[in-house]
Amino acid sequence: KCWGYNNYGQLGIGSTTNQNTPQTVNLGTGRTAVSVSAGQYHTCAILDDGSLKCWGYNNYGQLGIGSTTKQTTPQTVSFATNQIPKSVSSHGYSTCVIFEDSRAMCMGQLGFWFSGSVGTLTETLPEYLGRNTELSIDEVSTGYYHTCAIPSDGSLKCWGRNYDGQLGIGSTSDQNTPQLVNLGTGRTAVSVSAGNQHTCAILDNGSLKCWGQNSNGQLGIGSTTNQNTPQLVNLGTGRTAVSVSAGSSHTCAILDHGSLKCWGRNYYGELGIGGTTGYNVEYTTPQAVDLGTGRTAVSVSAGGYHTCAILDDGSLKCWGYNYYGQLGIGSTTQQTTTQTVDLGTGRTAVSVSAGYIHTC
């Protein structure tokens, strides 16, 4: 189910009308979704039969269907018969998918592992990372104009635009080949999330490091100064991170005991901590989100100006900017605290992705 802004068909419901309640996407007879990722104005989902379908804005070929025509219903992305997608990441105007054999392909506006100018190469069909090079990738995350991947050895490599230091390589020079990120002596990455112009990674010891643009405190380090190398985020005494999501200018992380903390811009209430909002409201250190008595978070997704989280009871809560109905609560009123989304009688959520101004 998808909801929110739909001008480019990113909800996949056959129209371009905005929706403020969850709408069922027709994935095909008998088909179900196992994973979903919402980008700027497009969406992709892996189905139960191992296929990948994408829909919405397609100006750079981010749907991977061989054209740049927008699509208002799910379109099947063609791969070799032996390539079965296991994860997908959509952000900005690009999409990357990792297959079960740990190779990865990307499509759309690429600042990826390709020849040509960074951020200008358009691929309307999926292209292997490294062209024909055999690569083993455990995780990939696409930002607005940059991408980061965790190879099978646990290292972290980033490439693409770098004007705010979002690649974490100690400079602000754009890169069109993967650059190794120094995570600290002996440290490896287990998870990475690329936001608009910042990046965060969870390390093998459970620590969280962030870098890049920090004008709204989205790095969580107690300042608003950009950083071009990984910086440690203080999550609290003895606390570690198990999941992280970098949005446009805010970040959220689930901690080891199931609590949720968010930080950065709170102009529209996207941190979910209540109180006032406005253009001068930001938090430079992690803030606890009230999920309800006894509730914990199992999944979180930070979008453009809103955030959604799945709780331990399978309920879905969203908060923040809601002008286009992206919170799915039946209104377009901004919310500064967590709001329950009605998914239908007896239904619970297993995966959620907050796009720029839509949600699935």
C-alpha positions as CSV (number, residue, x, y, z in Angstrom):
1,K,0.0,0.0,0.0
2,C,1.2,3.5,-0.8
3,W,0.0,7.1,-0.1
4,G,1.0,10.7,-0.3
5,Y,2.2,12.8,-3.3
6,N,1.4,11.2,-6.6
7,N,2.0,13.7,-9.3
8,Y,4.3,11.3,-11.1
9,G,2.4,8.1,-10.4
10,Q,4.8,7.1,-7.6
11,L,1.9,5.5,-5.7
12,G,1.5,2.9,-8.5
13,I,-2.3,3.1,-8.4
14,G,-2.9,4.0,-12.1
15,S,-3.5,7.7,-11.5
16,T,-1.7,10.9,-10.5
17,T,-4.0,11.9,-7.7
18,N,-2.6,12.5,-4.2
19,Q,-3.9,10.1,-1.5
20,N,-4.0,10.7,2.3
21,T,-4.8,7.1,3.2
22,P,-3.1,3.8,2.2
23,Q,-4.0,2.6,-1.3
24,T,-3.5,-0.9,-2.5
25,V,-1.0,-1.3,-5.4
26,N,-1.9,-4.0,-8.0
27,L,1.3,-6.1,-8.2
28,G,-0.3,-8.8,-10.4
29,T,-2.6,-11.8,-9.8
30,G,-1.5,-13.6,-6.7
31,R,1.6,-11.6,-6.2
32,T,2.8,-10.1,-2.9
33,A,5.6,-7.8,-1.9
34,V,8.5,-8.7,0.3
35,S,10.5,-5.4,0.2
36,V,9.8,-1.9,-0.9
37,S,11.9,1.3,-1.4
38,A,10.5,4.7,-2.1
39,G,12.7,7.3,-3.9
40,Q,12.3,10.9,-4.7
41,Y,9.3,10.4,-7.0
42,H,9.4,6.7,-7.8
43,T,9.0,3.4,-6.0
44,C,10.4,-0.1,-6.4
45,A,9.3,-3.4,-4.8
46,I,10.7,-6.9,-4.7
47,L,7.9,-9.5,-5.1
48,D,7.4,-13.0,-3.7
49,D,8.4,-14.6,-7.0
50,G,11.8,-12.8,-7.0
51,S,10.8,-10.2,-9.6
52,L,11.4,-6.5,-9.3
53,K,8.7,-3.9,-10.2
54,C,9.1,-0.1,-10.3
55,W,6.8,2.8,-11.0
56,G,6.6,6.6,-11.0
57,Y,8.9,9.3,-12.3
58,N,11.4,8.0,-14.8
59,N,13.2,11.1,-16.2
60,Y,16.6,9.5,-15.8
61,G,15.5,5.9,-16.4
62,Q,15.4,5.1,-12.6
63,L,12.7,2.6,-13.3
64,G,15.1,0.4,-15.3
65,I,12.6,-0.4,-18.1
66,G,14.6,1.0,-21.0
67,S,12.7,4.3,-21.4
68,T,12.3,7.7,-19.6
69,T,8.5,7.7,-19.6
70,K,6.8,7.9,-16.2
71,Q,4.6,5.0,-15.2
72,T,1.6,5.0,-12.9
73,T,1.4,1.3,-12.4
74,P,4.1,-1.3,-11.5
75,Q,6.5,-2.2,-14.4
76,T,8.6,-5.3,-14.4
77,V,12.4,-4.7,-14.5
78,S,14.1,-7.3,-16.7
79,F,17.3,-9.1,-15.5
80,A,19.1,-12.2,-16.6
81,T,17.1,-15.4,-15.7
82,N,19.6,-16.4,-13.0
83,Q,19.5,-13.0,-11.2
84,I,17.1,-12.9,-8.3
85,P,16.9,-9.6,-6.4
86,K,17.3,-9.7,-2.6
87,S,17.3,-6.0,-1.7
88,V,16.5,-2.7,-3.5
89,S,17.4,0.9,-2.7
90,S,15.7,3.9,-4.3
91,H,16.6,7.5,-3.6
92,G,16.8,10.7,-5.6
93,Y,16.6,9.7,-9.2
94,S,18.3,6.3,-9.1
95,T,17.8,2.8,-8.0
96,C,20.2,0.0,-7.0
97,V,19.4,-3.7,-6.5
98,I,21.5,-6.5,-5.0
99,F,21.0,-10.0,-6.2
100,E,21.3,-13.3,-4.3
101,D,24.8,-13.8,-5.8
102,S,25.8,-10.5,-4.2
103,R,26.3,-8.7,-7.4
104,A,24.6,-5.3,-7.8
105,M,23.0,-3.3,-10.6
106,C,21.9,0.3,-10.7
107,M,19.8,2.5,-13.1
108,G,18.8,6.1,-13.4
109,Q,21.0,9.2,-12.7
110,L,24.3,7.7,-11.7
111,G,27.2,9.0,-9.8
112,F,28.2,5.4,-9.7
113,W,31.0,3.1,-10.7
114,F,31.0,4.2,-14.3
115,S,32.9,6.3,-16.8
116,G,31.6,9.8,-17.6
117,S,30.9,12.8,-15.5
118,V,29.6,12.3,-11.9
119,G,25.9,12.6,-11.5
120,T,25.2,13.1,-15.3
121,L,25.3,9.5,-16.6
122,T,21.8,8.2,-17.4
123,E,21.1,4.5,-17.5
124,T,17.6,3.4,-18.5
125,L,18.4,-0.3,-18.1
126,P,20.1,-1.9,-15.1
127,E,23.9,-1.7,-15.3
128,Y,26.3,-3.7,-13.1
129,L,28.4,-1.9,-10.6
130,G,31.9,-1.9,-12.0
131,R,30.5,-2.7,-15.5
132,N,31.6,-6.3,-16.1
133,T,33.7,-6.6,-12.9
134,E,32.7,-9.4,-10.5
135,L,31.8,-7.6,-7.3
136,S,30.4,-9.0,-4.1
137,I,28.1,-6.4,-2.3
138,D,26.3,-7.1,1.0
139,E,24.4,-3.7,1.1
140,V,23.9,-0.6,-1.0
141,S,22.3,2.7,-0.2
142,T,21.5,5.4,-2.7
143,G,21.5,9.0,-1.6
144,Y,20.4,12.0,-3.6
145,Y,23.5,12.2,-5.8
146,H,25.8,9.7,-4.0
147,T,25.9,6.0,-3.2
148,C,27.6,3.9,-0.6
149,A,28.0,0.1,-0.5
150,I,29.3,-2.5,1.9
151,P,31.4,-5.1,0.1
152,S,31.5,-8.7,1.5
153,D,34.7,-7.8,3.4
154,G,32.9,-5.3,5.6
155,S,34.6,-2.3,4.2
156,L,32.6,0.8,3.2
157,K,32.9,2.5,-0.2
158,C,31.2,5.6,-1.4
159,W,31.1,7.6,-4.6
160,G,29.3,10.4,-6.5
161,R,28.7,14.0,-5.4
162,N,30.7,15.1,-2.4
163,Y,30.3,18.9,-2.0
164,D,29.3,18.5,1.6
165,G,31.7,15.7,2.4
166,Q,29.0,13.0,2.2
167,L,31.4,10.5,0.9
168,G,33.4,10.6,4.1
169,I,36.8,10.5,2.5
170,G,38.4,13.6,4.0
171,S,37.7,15.9,1.0
172,T,34.8,17.5,-0.8
173,S,35.9,16.4,-4.3
174,D,33.3,14.5,-6.4
175,Q,34.3,10.9,-7.2
176,N,33.1,8.6,-10.0
177,T,34.8,5.5,-8.7
178,P,34.3,3.9,-5.2
179,Q,36.4,5.4,-2.5
180,L,37.3,3.6,0.8
181,V,35.8,5.3,3.9
182,N,38.1,5.1,7.0
183,L,35.8,3.8,9.8
184,G,38.6,3.5,12.4
185,T,41.2,0.9,13.1
186,G,39.8,-2.6,12.9
187,R,36.3,-1.4,12.3
188,T,33.9,-2.7,9.7
189,A,30.4,-1.6,8.5
190,V,27.3,-3.7,9.0
191,S,24.7,-1.2,7.7
192,V,24.7,2.1,5.8
193,S,22.1,4.7,5.0
194,A,22.7,7.5,2.5
195,G,20.5,10.6,2.9
196,N,20.3,13.7,0.7
197,Q,23.8,15.0,1.5
198,H,24.8,13.0,4.5
199,T,25.6,9.4,5.3
200,C,25.4,7.2,8.4
201,A,26.8,3.8,9.1
202,I,26.5,1.2,11.9
203,L,29.8,-0.4,12.7
204,D,30.5,-4.0,13.8
205,N,30.7,-2.9,17.5
206,G,27.3,-1.3,17.3
207,S,28.6,2.3,17.2
208,L,27.1,4.8,14.8
209,K,29.1,7.2,12.7
210,C,27.7,10.0,10.4
211,W,29.3,12.5,8.0
212,G,28.5,15.0,5.3
213,Q,26.1,18.0,5.4
214,N,25.3,19.1,8.9
215,S,23.6,22.4,8.6
216,N,20.6,21.2,10.5
217,G,22.4,18.9,13.0
218,Q,21.6,15.8,11.0
219,L,24.9,14.2,12.0
220,G,23.9,14.2,15.7
221,I,27.3,15.3,16.9
222,G,26.2,18.4,18.8
223,S,27.1,21.0,16.1
224,T,26.0,22.2,12.7
225,T,29.4,22.0,11.1
226,N,29.8,19.8,8.0
227,Q,32.1,16.8,8.4
228,N,34.0,15.0,5.6
229,T,35.1,12.1,7.7
230,P,33.0,9.7,9.9
231,Q,32.0,11.2,13.3
232,L,30.9,9.2,16.3
233,V,27.3,9.8,17.4
234,N,26.6,9.6,21.2
235,L,23.6,7.4,21.6
236,G,23.7,7.3,25.4
237,T,25.7,5.3,27.9
238,G,26.0,1.7,26.9
239,R,23.7,2.1,23.9
240,T,24.3,0.8,20.4
241,A,22.5,1.1,17.1
242,V,20.7,-1.7,15.3
243,S,19.1,0.3,12.5
244,V,19.6,3.7,11.0
245,S,17.9,5.8,8.4
246,A,19.2,9.1,6.9
247,G,16.5,11.4,5.5
248,S,16.8,14.7,3.7
249,S,18.1,16.7,6.7
250,H,17.3,14.4,9.7
251,T,18.3,11.0,10.9
252,C,16.7,8.3,13.0
253,A,18.2,5.2,14.7
254,I,16.7,2.2,16.5
255,L,18.8,1.3,19.5
256,D,19.7,-2.1,21.0
257,H,16.8,-2.0,23.5
258,G,14.2,-1.0,20.9
259,S,14.0,2.7,21.6
260,L,14.0,5.2,18.7
261,K,16.0,8.4,18.6
262,C,15.9,11.1,15.9
263,W,17.9,14.3,15.3
264,G,18.5,17.1,12.9
265,R,15.9,19.3,11.3
266,N,12.5,19.5,13.0
267,Y,10.9,22.2,10.8
268,Y,7.8,20.0,10.2
269,G,7.9,17.8,13.3
270,E,9.8,15.0,11.4
271,L,11.7,14.1,14.7
272,G,8.4,13.1,16.3
273,I,9.3,14.7,19.7
274,G,6.3,17.1,19.9
275,G,6.7,20.8,20.8
276,T,7.0,23.7,18.4
277,T,8.3,23.6,14.8
278,G,9.6,26.2,12.4
279,Y,12.6,27.1,10.3
280,N,14.8,27.7,13.3
281,V,14.0,24.4,15.1
282,E,16.7,21.7,14.9
283,Y,18.3,19.3,17.3
284,T,22.0,18.5,17.0
285,T,22.0,15.4,19.3
286,P,19.7,12.3,19.4
287,Q,16.2,12.8,20.9
288,A,14.0,10.1,22.2
289,V,10.7,9.5,20.4
290,D,7.7,8.5,22.4
291,L,6.3,5.4,20.7
292,G,3.6,4.6,23.3
293,T,3.7,2.7,26.6
294,G,5.7,-0.5,26.3
295,R,6.2,-0.2,22.6
296,T,9.5,-0.5,20.8
297,A,10.6,0.1,17.2
298,V,11.6,-2.7,14.8
299,S,12.0,-0.6,11.6
300,V,12.3,3.1,10.8
301,S,12.4,5.1,7.6
302,A,13.3,8.8,7.4
303,G,11.8,10.6,4.3
304,G,12.1,14.1,3.0
305,Y,10.2,15.8,5.8
306,H,8.5,13.0,7.5
307,T,9.3,9.7,9.3
308,C,7.6,6.3,9.7
309,A,8.3,3.4,12.0
310,I,7.0,-0.1,12.4
311,L,6.5,-1.1,16.1
312,D,6.9,-4.4,17.8
313,D,3.2,-5.1,17.6
314,G,3.2,-4.6,13.8
315,S,1.5,-1.2,13.9
316,L,2.8,1.6,11.7
317,K,3.2,5.1,12.9
318,C,4.2,8.2,10.9
319,W,4.8,11.9,11.7
320,G,6.0,15.2,10.3
321,Y,5.1,17.0,7.1
322,N,1.8,16.0,5.7
323,Y,0.8,18.5,3.1
324,Y,0.4,15.8,0.5
325,G,-1.1,13.2,2.9
326,Q,2.2,11.3,3.2
327,L,1.5,10.3,6.8
328,G,-1.5,8.2,5.6
329,I,-3.8,9.3,8.5
330,G,-6.7,10.6,6.4
331,S,-5.8,14.3,6.6
332,T,-3.1,16.7,5.4
333,T,-2.4,18.2,8.8
334,Q,1.2,18.3,10.0
335,Q,2.0,16.1,13.0
336,T,4.8,16.5,15.6
337,T,4.2,13.3,17.4
338,T,3.7,9.7,16.3
339,Q,0.4,8.9,14.6
340,T,-1.0,5.5,13.9
341,V,-1.7,4.6,10.2
342,D,-4.8,2.5,9.6
343,L,-3.6,-0.4,7.3
344,G,-6.9,-2.2,7.3
345,T,-8.7,-4.6,9.7
346,G,-6.3,-7.1,11.1
347,R,-3.4,-5.9,8.9
348,T,0.1,-5.2,10.2
349,A,3.2,-3.8,8.6
350,V,6.4,-5.7,7.8
351,S,8.3,-3.2,5.7
352,V,8.0,0.6,5.3
353,S,9.8,3.1,3.1
354,A,9.3,6.9,3.4
355,G,10.2,8.6,0.1
356,Y,10.6,12.4,-0.4
357,I,6.8,13.1,0.1
358,H,5.2,9.7,-0.3
359,T,5.2,6.5,1.7
360,C,4.8,2.8,0.9
